[in-house]
Amino acid sequence: MDVISTLGHALWMAFAMLWEILWPLILGFGLSAVVQAVVSKSEMTKLLPDDSPKSLAIACGLGAASSSCSYAAVALARSIFRKGANFTAAMAFQLASTNLVAELTIIIIVLMGWQFAAAEFLGGPLMVVLIALLFRRFLSRKLIIEARAQAGRGLKGKMENHAEMDMSVTEGSLWQRVTSQDGFTATSHYFVMDLAAVWKDIAVGLLIAGALAAWVPADFWNNFFLVSHPIAAKIWGPIVGPIVAVVSFVCSVGNVPLAAVLWNGGISFGGVIAFIYADLLVLPIIDIYRKYYGWKVTGLIVGVFYVAMVIAALLVELLFEALGLIPSHRAAQIVGMSISFNYTTVLNIIFLAIAALLLIRFFKTGGPKMLAHMA
């Protein structure tokens, strides 16, 4: 009975987290789908010829307008690199695709507060700058040639067809594209397919977060994150945050509930930011890097990403601390004792209705066949 009760408690925590993020999840994926429906991927390669500030800024903008699926982002980055895009710019696009997208921002705000979302948006471009500087120092022309040759072999990773999918409407004004029948269809397809691409990560993230919130005592987190040593904790958080992300296997927006649990447990502000950035370093994605670019470049990607996210997270924490923007209370909204009829319930009902409309449009316009092809 104790085992059943403990398991039930963890499942309830996971469901409570899902209930809190349901409407922002639908809103975020809806906004992302609208943007993808009117922004074409076909010109990406031409827009990313080098690692200049202009190209990196464009890469961040294009990434922020795309899907939050880590696997699709990695696949699309390889695709545009194969077609001639600069390697560093492709990596910047990949980073922005998972860390600067609308759905991630909205969920972070709902669960953890606007300060974390602001830190994420500030730290993302900072991490891109650090990555560009590190690649200029350590990524040789020989390694680029080897990476392009390996990428040209076309070894399959994951979500390849999803990454290549481009149903964007390009004729007419922006408003005409969004409100047209073709725009509505493209939006519905992107919405469903993006959710199909990441639902497993979201589910795993919620289950792990629920288990940790229910089963791991506060004393463990306090000791692990060095809460009693404030200065050491500030440095330790960004160092250990990505490592926790790597071993948790959770990527995309699924790591936000777990980040909320870690914040409540005592990890530093910078540690939370570094943990969220590390969705591109989970073990399955590292294996995909190996297939795409070979072992040498994979090792460089992992090392550069890790160093960049640790430094960026630490700098962001120092800045936010100086500005007095770090929350003084660790009370991320991850659970409720019960489901009540409040604003969350009302918003969930409204956005579930919107999701139903998009789902109906998806089924009426050949969506299932395209989804089967995507998989």
Summary of the structure (lengths in Angstrom):
residues: 375
radius of gyration: 20.4
end to end distance: 40.6
largest distance: 62.8
contacts: 1356
relative contact order: 0.15
helix: 78%
strand: 0%
